[in-house]
């Protein structure tokens, strides 16, 4: 699984904070259970936002190039000079 980018972390964190405050203010809840449900919902919403933020084009290109290079080297195998092989 790729590491999250700074933008994904920022958007996800901001979503958690702002949605938690908004939901608590709008629901006017005072119970611990209500606040817990709101916090859980805000965390899930923040995770959803962080996962759906698109990756930068450069990062996608680098990852696809790495995958292609790994695939090519795996197909070619390891080449060892004949004089270094003992019989």
C-alpha positions in Angstrom: 0.0 0.0 0.0 1.5 3.4 -1.0 2.2 6.0 1.7 -0.2 8.8 2.0 0.9 12.2 0.6 1.0 15.4 2.5 -2.2 16.6 0.8 -4.1 13.4 1.8 -3.0 13.8 5.4 -3.9 17.5 5.4 -7.4 17.0 3.8 -8.2 14.0 6.0 -7.2 15.8 9.2 -9.0 19.0 8.3 -12.1 17.0 7.5 -12.1 15.2 10.8 -11.7 18.4 12.8 -14.2 20.5 11.0 -16.8 17.8 10.6 -16.6 16.9 14.3 -17.1 20.5 15.4 -19.9 21.0 12.9 -21.8 17.9 13.9 -21.4 18.6 17.6 -22.7 22.1 17.1 -25.6 21.1 14.9 -26.7 18.1 16.9 -26.3 20.0 20.2 -25.5 16.7 21.9 -24.2 16.6 25.5 -24.0 12.9 26.1 -20.7 11.0 25.9 -22.3 8.4 23.7 -23.5 11.0 21.2 -20.1 12.7 21.1 -18.4 9.2 20.6 -20.7 8.4 17.6 -20.0 11.8 16.1 -16.2 11.4 16.5 -16.4 7.9 14.9 -18.4 9.3 12.0 -15.9 12.1 11.6 -13.0 9.7 11.6 -14.6 7.6 8.9 -15.4 10.7 6.8 -11.8 11.9 7.2 -10.5 8.5 6.1 -12.8 8.5 3.1 -11.6 12.0 2.1 -7.9 11.1 2.5 -8.3 7.9 0.4 -10.2 9.7 -2.4 -7.8 12.6 -2.8 -6.1 12.0 -6.2 -2.4 11.3 -6.2 -0.2 13.9 -8.1 0.5 12.9 -11.7 4.3 12.8 -11.1 3.9 10.2 -8.2 1.7 8.0 -10.4 4.2 8.1 -13.2 7.1 7.3 -10.9 5.2 4.3 -9.4 4.3 3.0 -12.8 7.9 3.3 -14.0 9.2 1.5 -11.0 6.6 -1.3 -11.5 7.6 -1.6 -15.2 11.3 -1.7 -14.3 10.8 -4.4 -11.6 8.7 -6.4 -14.1 11.4 -6.1 -16.8 14.2 -7.2 -14.5 12.1 -10.1 -13.2 11.5 -11.3 -16.7 15.2 -11.1 -17.7 16.5 -13.0 -14.6 19.9 -12.7 -13.1 22.9 -12.9 -15.4 26.1 -14.3 -13.9 29.4 -14.4 -15.8 30.4 -17.9 -16.8 33.9 -17.6 -15.4 32.6 -16.9 -11.9 30.5 -20.1 -11.8 32.3 -23.1 -10.1 31.5 -26.6 -11.3 
